[in-house]
Amino acid sequence: MSITKINLSIKQSVLLRLIKNGESLEDASSKAGLCINLAKNYLKPKNPFAIY
């Protein structure tokens, strides 16, 4: 089931939850309704010098 007409921030949280639960990037991005390139951009740190 694909998610359509939903805010991108909700799609991002769905993507992160699916990856946390062990889904692969391809499966999680497909289930969240995002293309793989957009999903990869969400996973990149915004500031590479930040300490988490």
mmJSON file of the N, C-alpha and C atoms, coordinates in Angstrom:
{"data_MODEL":{"atom_site":{
"group_PDB":["ATOM","ATOM","ATOM","ATOM","ATOM","ATOM","ATOM","ATOM","ATOM","ATOM","ATOM","ATOM","ATOM","ATOM","ATOM","ATOM","ATOM","ATOM","ATOM","ATOM","ATOM","ATOM","ATOM","ATOM","ATOM","ATOM","ATOM","ATOM","ATOM","ATOM","ATOM","ATOM","ATOM","ATOM","ATOM","ATOM","ATOM","ATOM","ATOM","ATOM","ATOM","ATOM","ATOM","ATOM","ATOM","ATOM","ATOM","ATOM","ATOM","ATOM","ATOM","ATOM","ATOM","ATOM","ATOM","ATOM","ATOM","ATOM","ATOM","ATOM","ATOM","ATOM","ATOM","ATOM","ATOM","ATOM","ATOM","ATOM","ATOM","ATOM","ATOM","ATOM","ATOM","ATOM","ATOM","ATOM","ATOM","ATOM","ATOM","ATOM","ATOM","ATOM","ATOM","ATOM","ATOM","ATOM","ATOM","ATOM","ATOM","ATOM","ATOM","ATOM","ATOM","ATOM","ATOM","ATOM","ATOM","ATOM","ATOM","ATOM","ATOM","ATOM","ATOM","ATOM","ATOM","ATOM","ATOM","ATOM","ATOM","ATOM","ATOM","ATOM","ATOM","ATOM","ATOM","ATOM","ATOM","ATOM","ATOM","ATOM","ATOM","ATOM","ATOM","ATOM","ATOM","ATOM","ATOM","ATOM","ATOM","ATOM","ATOM","ATOM","ATOM","ATOM","ATOM","ATOM","ATOM","ATOM","ATOM","ATOM","ATOM","ATOM","ATOM","ATOM","ATOM","ATOM","ATOM","ATOM","ATOM","ATOM","ATOM","ATOM","ATOM","ATOM","ATOM","ATOM"],
"id":[1,2,3,4,5,6,7,8,9,10,11,12,13,14,15,16,17,18,19,20,21,22,23,24,25,26,27,28,29,30,31,32,33,34,35,36,37,38,39,40,41,42,43,44,45,46,47,48,49,50,51,52,53,54,55,56,57,58,59,60,61,62,63,64,65,66,67,68,69,70,71,72,73,74,75,76,77,78,79,80,81,82,83,84,85,86,87,88,89,90,91,92,93,94,95,96,97,98,99,100,101,102,103,104,105,106,107,108,109,110,111,112,113,114,115,116,117,118,119,120,121,122,123,124,125,126,127,128,129,130,131,132,133,134,135,136,137,138,139,140,141,142,143,144,145,146,147,148,149,150,151,152,153,154,155,156],
"type_symbol":["N","C","C","N","C","C","N","C","C","N","C","C","N","C","C","N","C","C","N","C","C","N","C","C","N","C","C","N","C","C","N","C","C","N","C","C","N","C","C","N","C","C","N","C","C","N","C","C","N","C","C","N","C","C","N","C","C","N","C","C","N","C","C","N","C","C","N","C","C","N","C","C","N","C","C","N","C","C","N","C","C","N","C","C","N","C","C","N","C","C","N","C","C","N","C","C","N","C","C","N","C","C","N","C","C","N","C","C","N","C","C","N","C","C","N","C","C","N","C","C","N","C","C","N","C","C","N","C","C","N","C","C","N","C","C","N","C","C","N","C","C","N","C","C","N","C","C","N","C","C","N","C","C","N","C","C"],
"label_atom_id":["N","CA","C","N","CA","C","N","CA","C","N","CA","C","N","CA","C","N","CA","C","N","CA","C","N","CA","C","N","CA","C","N","CA","C","N","CA","C","N","CA","C","N","CA","C","N","CA","C","N","CA","C","N","CA","C","N","CA","C","N","CA","C","N","CA","C","N","CA","C","N","CA","C","N","CA","C","N","CA","C","N","CA","C","N","CA","C","N","CA","C","N","CA","C","N","CA","C","N","CA","C","N","CA","C","N","CA","C","N","CA","C","N","CA","C","N","CA","C","N","CA","C","N","CA","C","N","CA","C","N","CA","C","N","CA","C","N","CA","C","N","CA","C","N","CA","C","N","CA","C","N","CA","C","N","CA","C","N","CA","C","N","CA","C","N","CA","C","N","CA","C","N","CA","C","N","CA","C","N","CA","C"],
"label_alt_id":[null,null,null,null,null,null,null,null,null,null,null,null,null,null,null,null,null,null,null,null,null,null,null,null,null,null,null,null,null,null,null,null,null,null,null,null,null,null,null,null,null,null,null,null,null,null,null,null,null,null,null,null,null,null,null,null,null,null,null,null,null,null,null,null,null,null,null,null,null,null,null,null,null,null,null,null,null,null,null,null,null,null,null,null,null,null,null,null,null,null,null,null,null,null,null,null,null,null,null,null,null,null,null,null,null,null,null,null,null,null,null,null,null,null,null,null,null,null,null,null,null,null,null,null,null,null,null,null,null,null,null,null,null,null,null,null,null,null,null,null,null,null,null,null,null,null,null,null,null,null,null,null,null,null,null,null],
"label_comp_id":["MET","MET","MET","SER","SER","SER","ILE","ILE","ILE","THR","THR","THR","LYS","LYS","LYS","ILE","ILE","ILE","ASN","ASN","ASN","LEU","LEU","LEU","SER","SER","SER","ILE","ILE","ILE","LYS","LYS","LYS","GLN","GLN","GLN","SER","SER","SER","VAL","VAL","VAL","LEU","LEU","LEU","LEU","LEU","LEU","ARG","ARG","ARG","LEU","LEU","LEU","ILE","ILE","ILE","LYS","LYS","LYS","ASN","ASN","ASN","GLY","GLY","GLY","GLU","GLU","GLU","SER","SER","SER","LEU","LEU","LEU","GLU","GLU","GLU","ASP","ASP","ASP","ALA","ALA","ALA","SER","SER","SER","SER","SER","SER","LYS","LYS","LYS","ALA","ALA","ALA","GLY","GLY","GLY","LEU","LEU","LEU","CYS","CYS","CYS","ILE","ILE","ILE","ASN","ASN","ASN","LEU","LEU","LEU","ALA","ALA","ALA","LYS","LYS","LYS","ASN","ASN","ASN","TYR","TYR","TYR","LEU","LEU","LEU","LYS","LYS","LYS","PRO","PRO","PRO","LYS","LYS","LYS","ASN","ASN","ASN","PRO","PRO","PRO","PHE","PHE","PHE","ALA","ALA","ALA","ILE","ILE","ILE","TYR","TYR","TYR"],
"label_asym_id":["A","A","A","A","A","A","A","A","A","A","A","A","A","A","A","A","A","A","A","A","A","A","A","A","A","A","A","A","A","A","A","A","A","A","A","A","A","A","A","A","A","A","A","A","A","A","A","A","A","A","A","A","A","A","A","A","A","A","A","A","A","A","A","A","A","A","A","A","A","A","A","A","A","A","A","A","A","A","A","A","A","A","A","A","A","A","A","A","A","A","A","A","A","A","A","A","A","A","A","A","A","A","A","A","A","A","A","A","A","A","A","A","A","A","A","A","A","A","A","A","A","A","A","A","A","A","A","A","A","A","A","A","A","A","A","A","A","A","A","A","A","A","A","A","A","A","A","A","A","A","A","A","A","A","A","A"],
"label_entity_id":["1","1","1","1","1","1","1","1","1","1","1","1","1","1","1","1","1","1","1","1","1","1","1","1","1","1","1","1","1","1","1","1","1","1","1","1","1","1","1","1","1","1","1","1","1","1","1","1","1","1","1","1","1","1","1","1","1","1","1","1","1","1","1","1","1","1","1","1","1","1","1","1","1","1","1","1","1","1","1","1","1","1","1","1","1","1","1","1","1","1","1","1","1","1","1","1","1","1","1","1","1","1","1","1","1","1","1","1","1","1","1","1","1","1","1","1","1","1","1","1","1","1","1","1","1","1","1","1","1","1","1","1","1","1","1","1","1","1","1","1","1","1","1","1","1","1","1","1","1","1","1","1","1","1","1","1"],
"label_seq_id":[1,1,1,2,2,2,3,3,3,4,4,4,5,5,5,6,6,6,7,7,7,8,8,8,9,9,9,10,10,10,11,11,11,12,12,12,13,13,13,14,14,14,15,15,15,16,16,16,17,17,17,18,18,18,19,19,19,20,20,20,21,21,21,22,22,22,23,23,23,24,24,24,25,25,25,26,26,26,27,27,27,28,28,28,29,29,29,30,30,30,31,31,31,32,32,32,33,33,33,34,34,34,35,35,35,36,36,36,37,37,37,38,38,38,39,39,39,40,40,40,41,41,41,42,42,42,43,43,43,44,44,44,45,45,45,46,46,46,47,47,47,48,48,48,49,49,49,50,50,50,51,51,51,52,52,52],
"pdbx_PDB_ins_code":[null,null,null,null,null,null,null,null,null,null,null,null,null,null,null,null,null,null,null,null,null,null,null,null,null,null,null,null,null,null,null,null,null,null,null,null,null,null,null,null,null,null,null,null,null,null,null,null,null,null,null,null,null,null,null,null,null,null,null,null,null,null,null,null,null,null,null,null,null,null,null,null,null,null,null,null,null,null,null,null,null,null,null,null,null,null,null,null,null,null,null,null,null,null,null,null,null,null,null,null,null,null,null,null,null,null,null,null,null,null,null,null,null,null,null,null,null,null,null,null,null,null,null,null,null,null,null,null,null,null,null,null,null,null,null,null,null,null,null,null,null,null,null,null,null,null,null,null,null,null,null,null,null,null,null,null],
"Cartn_x":[0.84,0.0,0.887,0.663,1.462,0.795,1.645,1.148,1.14,-0.021,-0.116,-0.803,-0.538,-1.154,-0.913,0.296,0.66,1.897,1.993,3.087,4.438,5.444,6.757,7.384,7.105,7.684,7.123,5.876,5.285,5.915,6.133,6.792,8.197,8.89,10.237,10.211,9.264,9.186,8.822,7.972,7.638,8.883,9.649,10.883,11.848,12.061,12.994,12.513,11.209,10.67,10.864,10.626,10.786,12.247,13.159,14.578,15.007,14.499,14.818,14.33,13.224,12.663,13.292,14.351,15.098,14.792,13.98,13.694,14.926,15.098,16.161,15.753,16.722,16.438,15.45,15.612,14.718,13.29,13.12,11.78,11.137,11.924,11.387,10.987,11.807,11.467,10.236,10.104,8.922,7.665,7.734,6.572,6.212,7.229,6.967,6.511,6.578,6.133,7.168,8.442,9.529,10.419,11.064,12.06,13.334,14.184,15.37,16.322,16.465,17.374,16.905,15.612,15.079,15.267,15.083,15.283,16.737,17.661,19.087,19.402,18.775,18.996,18.505,17.399,16.901,17.871,18.584,19.472,20.833,21.169,22.441,22.365,23.439,23.426,23.463,22.723,22.667,23.989,24.616,25.896,26.884,27.807,28.714,29.657,29.801,30.694,29.969,28.663,27.883,28.207,28.16,28.386,27.028,26.727,25.434,25.579],
"Cartn_y":[-1.17,0.0,1.236,2.131,3.34,4.505,5.377,6.571,7.705,8.288,9.417,10.581,11.789,13.016,13.195,12.907,13.054,13.941,14.722,15.638,14.905,15.57,14.95,14.633,15.416,15.117,13.811,13.52,12.251,11.096,11.304,10.267,10.003,11.072,10.911,10.109,10.385,9.641,8.18,7.922,6.54,5.836,6.526,5.958,5.583,6.492,6.23,5.092,5.025,3.945,2.592,2.537,1.275,0.827,1.778,1.424,0.958,1.613,1.215,-0.201,-0.59,-1.93,-2.986,-2.62,-3.614,-3.694,-2.811,-2.816,-2.304,-2.765,-2.228,-0.841,-0.092,1.266,1.245,0.297,0.218,-0.089,-1.058,-1.423,-0.308,0.29,1.343,2.57,2.955,4.132,3.873,2.661,2.318,2.348,1.781,1.758,3.15,4.02,5.38,6.294,5.834,6.645,7.646,7.332,8.22,7.524,8.31,7.719,7.469,6.589,6.197,7.381,8.22,9.371,10.334,10.576,11.45,10.818,9.52,8.821,8.91,8.793,8.918,10.324,11.339,12.715,12.912,12.267,12.373,11.755,10.722,10.015,10.68,11.605,12.315,13.33,13.437,14.464,15.857,16.764,18.137,18.859,18.614,19.218,18.083,17.823,16.689,16.848,18.067,18.298,18.297,18.05,18.034,16.78,16.902,15.765,15.29,14.021,13.466,12.563],
"Cartn_z":[0.0,0.0,0.0,-0.903,-1.038,-0.316,0.202,0.88,-0.126,-0.362,-1.281,-0.591,-1.088,-0.575,0.923,1.355,2.76,2.83,3.874,4.086,4.015,3.461,3.325,4.674,5.69,7.008,7.568,7.261,7.699,6.924,5.625,4.828,5.345,5.773,6.307,7.604,8.472,9.731,9.482,8.492,8.128,7.592,6.762,6.214,7.336,8.279,9.368,10.265,10.502,11.326,10.653,9.34,8.617,8.596,8.4,8.4,9.791,10.816,12.19,12.477,11.846,12.047,11.154,10.418,9.663,8.183,7.649,6.208,5.446,4.241,3.397,2.901,2.419,1.945,0.786,-0.116,-1.27,-0.849,0.042,0.489,1.304,2.204,3.057,2.243,1.268,0.47,-0.386,-0.886,-1.67,-0.808,0.38,1.27,1.777,1.936,2.407,1.279,0.045,-1.084,-1.546,-1.349,-1.745,-2.761,-3.62,-4.511,-3.699,-4.177,-3.427,-3.244,-4.263,-4.134,-3.057,-2.969,-1.932,-0.557,-0.468,0.797,1.238,0.302,0.641,1.134,0.541,0.992,2.419,2.797,4.155,5.157,4.727,5.642,5.79,4.894,5.004,6.139,6.935,7.983,7.369,7.954,7.443,7.675,8.817,9.139,9.413,8.488,8.673,9.863,10.409,11.532,12.873,12.847,14.083,14.883,16.188,17.082,17.569,17.318,17.715,18.907],
"occupancy":[1.0,1.0,1.0,1.0,1.0,1.0,1.0,1.0,1.0,1.0,1.0,1.0,1.0,1.0,1.0,1.0,1.0,1.0,1.0,1.0,1.0,1.0,1.0,1.0,1.0,1.0,1.0,1.0,1.0,1.0,1.0,1.0,1.0,1.0,1.0,1.0,1.0,1.0,1.0,1.0,1.0,1.0,1.0,1.0,1.0,1.0,1.0,1.0,1.0,1.0,1.0,1.0,1.0,1.0,1.0,1.0,1.0,1.0,1.0,1.0,1.0,1.0,1.0,1.0,1.0,1.0,1.0,1.0,1.0,1.0,1.0,1.0,1.0,1.0,1.0,1.0,1.0,1.0,1.0,1.0,1.0,1.0,1.0,1.0,1.0,1.0,1.0,1.0,1.0,1.0,1.0,1.0,1.0,1.0,1.0,1.0,1.0,1.0,1.0,1.0,1.0,1.0,1.0,1.0,1.0,1.0,1.0,1.0,1.0,1.0,1.0,1.0,1.0,1.0,1.0,1.0,1.0,1.0,1.0,1.0,1.0,1.0,1.0,1.0,1.0,1.0,1.0,1.0,1.0,1.0,1.0,1.0,1.0,1.0,1.0,1.0,1.0,1.0,1.0,1.0,1.0,1.0,1.0,1.0,1.0,1.0,1.0,1.0,1.0,1.0,1.0,1.0,1.0,1.0,1.0,1.0],
"B_iso_or_equiv":[0.0,0.0,0.0,0.0,0.0,0.0,0.0,0.0,0.0,0.0,0.0,0.0,0.0,0.0,0.0,0.0,0.0,0.0,0.0,0.0,0.0,0.0,0.0,0.0,0.0,0.0,0.0,0.0,0.0,0.0,0.0,0.0,0.0,0.0,0.0,0.0,0.0,0.0,0.0,0.0,0.0,0.0,0.0,0.0,0.0,0.0,0.0,0.0,0.0,0.0,0.0,0.0,0.0,0.0,0.0,0.0,0.0,0.0,0.0,0.0,0.0,0.0,0.0,0.0,0.0,0.0,0.0,0.0,0.0,0.0,0.0,0.0,0.0,0.0,0.0,0.0,0.0,0.0,0.0,0.0,0.0,0.0,0.0,0.0,0.0,0.0,0.0,0.0,0.0,0.0,0.0,0.0,0.0,0.0,0.0,0.0,0.0,0.0,0.0,0.0,0.0,0.0,0.0,0.0,0.0,0.0,0.0,0.0,0.0,0.0,0.0,0.0,0.0,0.0,0.0,0.0,0.0,0.0,0.0,0.0,0.0,0.0,0.0,0.0,0.0,0.0,0.0,0.0,0.0,0.0,0.0,0.0,0.0,0.0,0.0,0.0,0.0,0.0,0.0,0.0,0.0,0.0,0.0,0.0,0.0,0.0,0.0,0.0,0.0,0.0,0.0,0.0,0.0,0.0,0.0,0.0],
"pdbx_formal_charge":[null,null,null,null,null,null,null,null,null,null,null,null,null,null,null,null,null,null,null,null,null,null,null,null,null,null,null,null,null,null,null,null,null,null,null,null,null,null,null,null,null,null,null,null,null,null,null,null,null,null,null,null,null,null,null,null,null,null,null,null,null,null,null,null,null,null,null,null,null,null,null,null,null,null,null,null,null,null,null,null,null,null,null,null,null,null,null,null,null,null,null,null,null,null,null,null,null,null,null,null,null,null,null,null,null,null,null,null,null,null,null,null,null,null,null,null,null,null,null,null,null,null,null,null,null,null,null,null,null,null,null,null,null,null,null,null,null,null,null,null,null,null,null,null,null,null,null,null,null,null,null,null,null,null,null,null],
"auth_seq_id":[1,1,1,2,2,2,3,3,3,4,4,4,5,5,5,6,6,6,7,7,7,8,8,8,9,9,9,10,10,10,11,11,11,12,12,12,13,13,13,14,14,14,15,15,15,16,16,16,17,17,17,18,18,18,19,19,19,20,20,20,21,21,21,22,22,22,23,23,23,24,24,24,25,25,25,26,26,26,27,27,27,28,28,28,29,29,29,30,30,30,31,31,31,32,32,32,33,33,33,34,34,34,35,35,35,36,36,36,37,37,37,38,38,38,39,39,39,40,40,40,41,41,41,42,42,42,43,43,43,44,44,44,45,45,45,46,46,46,47,47,47,48,48,48,49,49,49,50,50,50,51,51,51,52,52,52],
"auth_comp_id":["MET","MET","MET","SER","SER","SER","ILE","ILE","ILE","THR","THR","THR","LYS","LYS","LYS","ILE","ILE","ILE","ASN","ASN","ASN","LEU","LEU","LEU","SER","SER","SER","ILE","ILE","ILE","LYS","LYS","LYS","GLN","GLN","GLN","SER","SER","SER","VAL","VAL","VAL","LEU","LEU","LEU","LEU","LEU","LEU","ARG","ARG","ARG","LEU","LEU","LEU","ILE","ILE","ILE","LYS","LYS","LYS","ASN","ASN","ASN","GLY","GLY","GLY","GLU","GLU","GLU","SER","SER","SER","LEU","LEU","LEU","GLU","GLU","GLU","ASP","ASP","ASP","ALA","ALA","ALA","SER","SER","SER","SER","SER","SER","LYS","LYS","LYS","ALA","ALA","ALA","GLY","GLY","GLY","LEU","LEU","LEU","CYS","CYS","CYS","ILE","ILE","ILE","ASN","ASN","ASN","LEU","LEU","LEU","ALA","ALA","ALA","LYS","LYS","LYS","ASN","ASN","ASN","TYR","TYR","TYR","LEU","LEU","LEU","LYS","LYS","LYS","PRO","PRO","PRO","LYS","LYS","LYS","ASN","ASN","ASN","PRO","PRO","PRO","PHE","PHE","PHE","ALA","ALA","ALA","ILE","ILE","ILE","TYR","TYR","TYR"],
"auth_asym_id":["A","A","A","A","A","A","A","A","A","A","A","A","A","A","A","A","A","A","A","A","A","A","A","A","A","A","A","A","A","A","A","A","A","A","A","A","A","A","A","A","A","A","A","A","A","A","A","A","A","A","A","A","A","A","A","A","A","A","A","A","A","A","A","A","A","A","A","A","A","A","A","A","A","A","A","A","A","A","A","A","A","A","A","A","A","A","A","A","A","A","A","A","A","A","A","A","A","A","A","A","A","A","A","A","A","A","A","A","A","A","A","A","A","A","A","A","A","A","A","A","A","A","A","A","A","A","A","A","A","A","A","A","A","A","A","A","A","A","A","A","A","A","A","A","A","A","A","A","A","A","A","A","A","A","A","A"],
"auth_atom_id":["N","CA","C","N","CA","C","N","CA","C","N","CA","C","N","CA","C","N","CA","C","N","CA","C","N","CA","C","N","CA","C","N","CA","C","N","CA","C","N","CA","C","N","CA","C","N","CA","C","N","CA","C","N","CA","C","N","CA","C","N","CA","C","N","CA","C","N","CA","C","N","CA","C","N","CA","C","N","CA","C","N","CA","C","N","CA","C","N","CA","C","N","CA","C","N","CA","C","N","CA","C","N","CA","C","N","CA","C","N","CA","C","N","CA","C","N","CA","C","N","CA","C","N","CA","C","N","CA","C","N","CA","C","N","CA","C","N","CA","C","N","CA","C","N","CA","C","N","CA","C","N","CA","C","N","CA","C","N","CA","C","N","CA","C","N","CA","C","N","CA","C","N","CA","C","N","CA","C","N","CA","C"],
"pdbx_PDB_model_num":[1,1,1,1,1,1,1,1,1,1,1,1,1,1,1,1,1,1,1,1,1,1,1,1,1,1,1,1,1,1,1,1,1,1,1,1,1,1,1,1,1,1,1,1,1,1,1,1,1,1,1,1,1,1,1,1,1,1,1,1,1,1,1,1,1,1,1,1,1,1,1,1,1,1,1,1,1,1,1,1,1,1,1,1,1,1,1,1,1,1,1,1,1,1,1,1,1,1,1,1,1,1,1,1,1,1,1,1,1,1,1,1,1,1,1,1,1,1,1,1,1,1,1,1,1,1,1,1,1,1,1,1,1,1,1,1,1,1,1,1,1,1,1,1,1,1,1,1,1,1,1,1,1,1,1,1]
}}}
